[in-house]
Amino acid sequence: MKEAFGHRRLDQIKRHDVSSWHVALREEHLSPAYADRFLALLRHALNMAVEWEMLEKNPAAGVKQFNVDNRIEQHLSGDELKRRLKVLQTDTNRTVCLIALFLLATGVRLQEALQAKWVDIDRDNKVWRILAANAKSKRSRLAPLKSIAMKEAWIQITLAQEIICNASSAKRAFAL
């Protein structure tokens, strides 16, 4: 950024300059997501300049990001899953293993599981309503509770209002 804009006054930076710089970042072999982060940083800095009345309008406003989907989807092979399950079922640190089994069986995020309450569980239909306030997406959704999740959660982890807790002391297993 300094090389591209450091020698200029703020009012000399134009939208075309920002757009060209953004494209040049890609040509320098930066990933689209990384180039977008640089653009977001510059946009924020220029927004602050507008807020502090150092600039009339943000020249980075309206410059389109690349928005390339760079998510990586990973799946365990059958052998990897068997090895992990064996460790989780036999390791001596039962609390952590039970939590990991519960997460693996339900596919929910750790933070969602840590915020779960019994009132959100429909035992008859074996589903768990994850509230919008607890979900990363901020949308309510249902998570099916497979038999292993039901067994591990109900038999070995529970006691208090919160699902994931230490059954002997009714305290949270761990805090983040």
Sequence and secondary structure as in RCSB ss.txt:
>XXXX:A:sequence
MKEAFGHRRLDQIKRHDVSSWHVALREEHLSPAYADRFLALLRHALNMAVEWEMLEKNPAAGVKQFNVDNRIEQH
LSGDELKRRLKVLQTDTNRTVCLIALFLLATGVRLQEALQAKWVDIDRDNKVWRILAANAKSKRSRLAPLKSIAM
KEAWIQITLAQEIICNASSAKRAFAL
>XXXX:A:secstr
 HHHHTTS GGG  HHHHHHHHHHHHHTT  HHHHHHHHHHHHHHHHHHHHTTS SS TTTT             
  HHHHHHHHHHHHH S HHHHHHHHHHHHH   HHHHHT BGGGEETTTTEEEE GGGSTTSS EEEE  HHHH
HIIIIII  SSBSSEETTTTEES   
